[in-house]
Amino acid sequence: MPAFARRLVARLAAVALPILLGATPLAAQDAYPTRAIRFIVPFAPGGSNDFTARLMAPRMSALLGQPVVIETRSGAGGVTGVDFAAKAPPDGYTVALGTAGGIVIGPLMTTRPPFDPVRDLAAITLAINVQVPVAVPGASPFRTIGDLIAAARANPGRVTFGSSGTGSLPHLAGELIRIAAGIEMVHVPYRGGAPLALAVLSAEVNSGLSDMPVFMPHLASGAIRLLAVGAPARLPFLPEIPTLAEAGLPNIDTNNWHGLVTASGVPPSILDRLQSAAHGALSDPDVARLINDQGMEAAPTTRAAFTALIAAEQTRWRSAIQGAGIRPE
């Protein structure tokens, strides 16, 4: 072969080899998914997070053409399951339905966080919003949030508020109310929303804060009464419940969101497929209705919007933790 021909072949090979080498991962991305996807639920079965995941999974499976398998990995207020997803291979085959507590607040509560939510997680979409109202026993003398605040002001350190655990979003929401109102209340932590609801039902605590689905079954009977919600406006399904702003406590947001995340480094094309499937599931009329029936709201977003929310929530809850005098352990 003439010298010029050998040089031409060598140059063509030099150009073609990187293209050929790069074709495999591109083809793999285009084919995604080719096997089952693990859908991590960071809480024990029965709660609002598990409920939402089990609504989403079969519909996502139908849209992706592969099984979406629920796997419970509870612990540390939702941090354990999110951490598992953060440390999974960045291939899109492990996702987690994390909460504000598990994604943002939990890592802020320790001096050695297992992951950084901005650096180590890829946001797929916000899934649901769920309000954290202030609740009292049905027989409570407190008819309004103003009554509760007045009693706490007149009896410093004697009025109690329960939550689903120290450092949980409901706990921090209660601290935000306490600080804004300039009152002293005693925090009583419980191991989750269900024990907290029982404590409110039995008047073991004067008031309590938890995700709305915890209280919904007891509202119609009057066994539990809601005093206020920390939302920008009254909730459409409970229009009689005033906002904290109406009671003179503006700028307190007690929304607890749940969103789909995976490991940082997952290719954008795969993130887009996952987002599209999640949006399809959340937009299903039956799914939206069942979510609303639990006192929650389906709220799919863009990846960019969810990423920005996570970063903003870090700032907000870091300030709340410091304001409440809680020291990370």
Buried (B, 14 or more C-beta within 10 A) or exposed (E): EEEEEEEEEEEEEEEEEEEEEEEEEEEEBEEBBEEEBBBBBBBEEEBBBBBBBEBBBBBBBBBBEBBBEBEBBBBBBBBBBBBBBBEBEBBBBBBBBBBBBBBBBBBBBEEEBBBEBBEBBBBBBBBBBBBBBBBBBBEBEBEEBBBBBBBBBEEEEEBBBBBBBBBBBBBBBBBBBBBBBEBEBBBBBBEBBBBBBBBBBEEBBBBBBBBBBBBBEBBEEEBBBBBBBBBEEBBEEBEEBBBBBBBEBEEBBBBBBBBBBBBBEBBEEBBEBBBBBBBBBBEBEEBBEBBBEBBBBBBBBEBEEBBEBBEEBBEBBBEBBEBBEBEBE
